[in-house]
Amino acid sequence: MKKSFRRLNKIEKFHFVFTSLIRITLVIAASLTIYERNWMALFVIALTFFLTFLPAVIEKKYRIDLPAEFEIIILLFIYAGIFLGGPRNFYYLFWWWDSLLHFFSGVALGFSGFLILYVFYKKGKFKANPRTIAFFAFCFALALGAIWEIFEFGIDYFLSYNMQESRYLGTLELCNTWLGVRDTMIDLILDTIGALIASISGYFYLKKDEKGVLNYFIKKFEKNNPYLFRKIK
């Protein structure tokens, strides 16, 4: 049962306001694109809007309670990567925008992979040493990073978009196809670095070095979902 706004703590109130503002800006942007008849931008904005409900869908489908901090991070990535990066042209306005998102997505996905196995590990359903769990987290993040690159290629190929930054090289008299390959490889390298940081952090966490941000998030997740960590007898 959802709590009333007055009963929310500070971070939960911030999450509510933050989510509401994001959706309002998307509705305004969608209205402008309809007026301008920019249907491709409208599709991307609509996709972003529906994805803002992703945390709620995950919670309902898997019967888990995501901490407000988790939901804010998910929403921020969706908004920054799809809406700001696409229709708002942040990928072109800021050369570092794409690199920053890929690096932090590698960290976030690596942590997600670690958390999935950590739940099974604590529940007693899975026996493995810290190195195996960290390696899974690393591979999980890299796999999803590769899927994202396939998604970018698909959007470029079928919808004539330019997510891989190579479609209009000919018109700019830059016919070096290596530029498109470089964009993909840099993205994957940054995903790898982020995933490596997350998996190494997870390894040391399991070795009882329970400090820092990772410790805070895991303890918060355990507190919100105690039934997930009950050992099977």
C-alpha positions as semicolon CSV with decimal commas, in nm:
position;residue;x (nm);y (nm);z (nm)
1;M;0,000;0,000;0,000
2;K;0,141;0,338;-0,100
3;K;0,201;0,588;0,177
4;S;0,052;0,938;0,168
5;F;0,289;1,220;0,074
6;R;0,305;1,351;0,432
7;R;0,425;1,014;0,561
8;L;0,711;0,990;0,312
9;N;1,065;1,055;0,427
10;K;1,284;1,320;0,260
11;I;1,433;1,097;-0,009
12;E;1,090;0,951;-0,092
13;K;0,942;1,301;-0,124
14;F;1,231;1,401;-0,350
15;H;1,169;1,090;-0,561
16;F;0,799;1,178;-0,597
17;V;0,872;1,539;-0,699
18;F;1,159;1,437;-0,928
19;T;0,945;1,177;-1,109
20;S;0,655;1,421;-1,146
21;L;0,879;1,692;-1,294
22;I;1,032;1,449;-1,543
23;R;0,689;1,339;-1,665
24;I;0,566;1,698;-1,690
25;T;0,865;1,800;-1,904
26;L;0,806;1,498;-2,127
27;V;0,439;1,586;-2,176
28;I;0,533;1,946;-2,266
29;A;0,804;1,824;-2,505
30;A;0,558;1,581;-2,667
31;S;0,308;1,863;-2,720
32;L;0,574;2,073;-2,893
33;T;0,684;1,788;-3,120
34;I;0,322;1,725;-3,223
35;Y;0,293;2,094;-3,315
36;E;0,620;2,071;-3,511
37;R;0,513;1,735;-3,665
38;N;0,841;1,578;-3,558
39;W;0,714;1,221;-3,532
40;M;1,050;1,056;-3,467
41;A;1,113;1,281;-3,168
42;L;0,759;1,213;-3,050
43;F;0,824;0,838;-3,060
44;V;1,141;0,878;-2,849
45;I;0,964;1,105;-2,599
46;A;0,671;0,863;-2,570
47;L;0,916;0,575;-2,515
48;T;1,092;0,773;-2,242
49;F;0,758;0,856;-2,075
50;F;0,647;0,494;-2,062
51;L;0,988;0,382;-1,936
52;T;0,952;0,616;-1,636
53;F;0,702;0,359;-1,509
54;L;0,962;0,081;-1,535
55;P;1,057;0,082;-1,162
56;A;0,689;0,048;-1,064
57;V;0,645;-0,240;-1,311
58;I;0,953;-0,417;-1,169
59;E;0,823;-0,375;-0,816
60;K;0,479;-0,512;-0,901
61;K;0,596;-0,799;-1,121
62;Y;0,870;-0,927;-0,891
63;R;0,710;-0,819;-0,562
64;I;1,007;-0,621;-0,444
65;D;1,038;-0,276;-0,290
66;L;1,307;-0,075;-0,465
67;P;1,463;0,193;-0,243
68;A;1,381;0,546;-0,361
69;E;1,751;0,600;-0,441
70;F;1,740;0,306;-0,686
71;E;1,435;0,445;-0,861
72;I;1,586;0,793;-0,891
73;I;1,900;0,650;-1,053
74;I;1,694;0,441;-1,299
75;L;1,480;0,739;-1,395
76;L;1,783;0,964;-1,431
77;F;1,950;0,722;-1,672
78;I;1,633;0,682;-1,879
79;Y;1,575;1,057;-1,899
80;A;1,939;1,151;-1,961
81;G;2,010;0,874;-2,212
82;I;1,694;0,862;-2,423
83;F;1,531;1,205;-2,397
84;L;1,817;1,447;-2,328
85;G;2,059;1,249;-2,544
86;G;1,811;1,212;-2,833
87;P;1,549;1,484;-2,894
88;R;1,742;1,742;-2,685
89;N;2,069;1,666;-2,869
90;F;2,288;1,640;-2,559
91;Y;2,502;1,381;-2,739
92;Y;2,601;1,654;-2,984
93;L;2,604;1,951;-2,746
94;F;2,834;1,777;-2,497
95;W;3,097;1,544;-2,640
96;W;3,134;1,367;-2,303
97;W;2,761;1,298;-2,249
98;D;2,753;0,954;-2,412
99;S;3,080;0,847;-2,247
100;L;2,959;0,954;-1,902
101;L;2,634;0,760;-1,937
102;H;2,807;0,445;-2,058
103;F;3,055;0,452;-1,773
104;F;2,791;0,492;-1,505
105;S;2,557;0,245;-1,673
106;G;2,840;-0,010;-1,653
107;V;2,866;0,057;-1,279
108;A;2,488;0,040;-1,230
109;L;2,444;-0,279;-1,433
110;G;2,741;-0,443;-1,263
111;F;2,586;-0,363;-0,926
112;S;2,249;-0,498;-1,045
113;G;2,409;-0,825;-1,154
114;F;2,588;-0,849;-0,820
115;L;2,264;-0,783;-0,628
116;I;2,074;-1,055;-0,818
117;L;2,328;-1,321;-0,725
118;Y;2,373;-1,176;-0,376
119;V;2,003;-1,238;-0,301
120;F;2,033;-1,605;-0,400
121;Y;2,362;-1,632;-0,211
122;K;2,215;-1,496;0,112
123;K;1,899;-1,702;0,071
124;G;2,103;-2,021;0,051
125;K;1,993;-2,106;-0,304
126;F;2,335;-2,048;-0,452
127;K;2,679;-2,142;-0,325
128;A;2,977;-1,965;-0,474
129;N;3,290;-1,784;-0,370
130;P;3,313;-1,401;-0,397
131;R;3,518;-1,423;-0,717
132;T;3,244;-1,618;-0,898
133;I;2,975;-1,373;-0,793
134;A;3,190;-1,076;-0,894
135;F;3,262;-1,239;-1,232
136;F;2,890;-1,293;-1,292
137;A;2,821;-0,926;-1,211
138;F;3,092;-0,824;-1,459
139;C;2,954;-1,048;-1,737
140;F;2,596;-0,939;-1,667
141;A;2,685;-0,572;-1,716
142;L;2,886;-0,640;-2,034
143;A;2,605;-0,850;-2,185
144;L;2,349;-0,574;-2,133
145;G;2,595;-0,316;-2,264
146;A;2,632;-0,522;-2,584
147;I;2,252;-0,551;-2,614
148;W;2,229;-0,173;-2,592
149;E;2,475;-0,138;-2,881
150;I;2,259;-0,376;-3,086
151;F;1,958;-0,161;-2,995
152;E;2,141;0,152;-3,116
153;F;2,225;-0,020;-3,445
154;G;1,864;-0,132;-3,486
155;I;1,729;0,220;-3,427
156;D;1,978;0,363;-3,678
157;Y;1,905;0,095;-3,938
158;F;1,527;0,080;-3,921
159;L;1,438;0,437;-3,817
160;S;1,722;0,628;-3,988
161;Y;1,845;0,768;-3,658
162;N;2,211;0,843;-3,579
163;M;2,277;0,692;-3,236
164;Q;2,610;0,545;-3,351
165;E;2,719;0,881;-3,498
166;S;2,813;0,747;-3,841
167;R;2,507;0,796;-4,065
168;Y;2,593;1,142;-4,203
169;L;2,968;1,106;-4,240
170;G;2,936;1,099;-4,619
171;T;2,756;1,433;-4,634
172;L;3,028;1,580;-4,411
173;E;3,296;1,439;-4,643
174;L;3,418;1,217;-4,359
175;C;3,393;0,876;-4,524
176;N;3,605;0,700;-4,266
177;T;3,378;0,418;-4,145
178;W;3,618;0,364;-3,854
179;L;3,448;0,657;-3,679
180;G;3,129;0,456;-3,632
181;V;3,325;0,154;-3,509
182;R;3,517;0,378;-3,269
183;D;3,193;0,507;-3,115
184;T;3,072;0,151;-3,047
185;M;3,409;0,033;-2,912
186;I;3,453;0,332;-2,680
187;D;3,103;0,267;-2,543
188;L;3,190;-0,098;-2,476
189;I;3,524;-0,009;-2,318
190;L;3,354;0,237;-2,082
191;D;3,090;-0,025;-2,001
192;T;3,375;-0,263;-1,919
193;I;3,550;-0,017;-1,688
194;G;3,225;0,061;-1,505
195;A;3,138;-0,309;-1,474
196;L;3,487;-0,385;-1,344
197;I;3,456;-0,121;-1,072
198;A;3,117;-0,256;-0,963
199;S;3,226;-0,621;-0,963
200;I;3,546;-0,550;-0,770
201;S;3,345;-0,349;-0,515
202;G;3,107;-0,643;-0,482
203;Y;3,398;-0,881;-0,431
204;F;3,540;-0,678;-0,144
205;Y;3,193;-0,635;0,004
206;L;3,159;-1,013;0,025
207;K;3,504;-1,030;0,179
208;K;3,351;-0,830;0,468
209;D;3,484;-0,491;0,371
210;E;3,134;-0,349;0,425
211;K;3,194;0,020;0,374
212;G;3,094;0,299;0,141
213;V;2,811;0,350;-0,105
214;L;2,769;-0,016;-0,199
215;N;2,717;-0,111;0,164
216;Y;2,454;0,163;0,203
217;F;2,253;0,048;-0,102
218;I;2,266;-0,321;-0,013
219;K;2,163;-0,262;0,348
220;K;1,878;-0,040;0,229
221;F;1,761;-0,306;-0,016
222;E;1,776;-0,575;0,253
223;K;1,578;-0,356;0,492
224;N;1,305;-0,295;0,231
225;N;1,285;-0,662;0,126
226;P;1,363;-0,880;0,430
227;Y;1,169;-1,180;0,293
228;L;1,408;-1,205;-0,004
229;F;1,696;-1,283;0,231
230;R;1,533;-1,547;0,449
231;K;1,742;-1,861;0,432
232;I;1,575;-2,176;0,302
233;K;1,574;-2,449;0,565
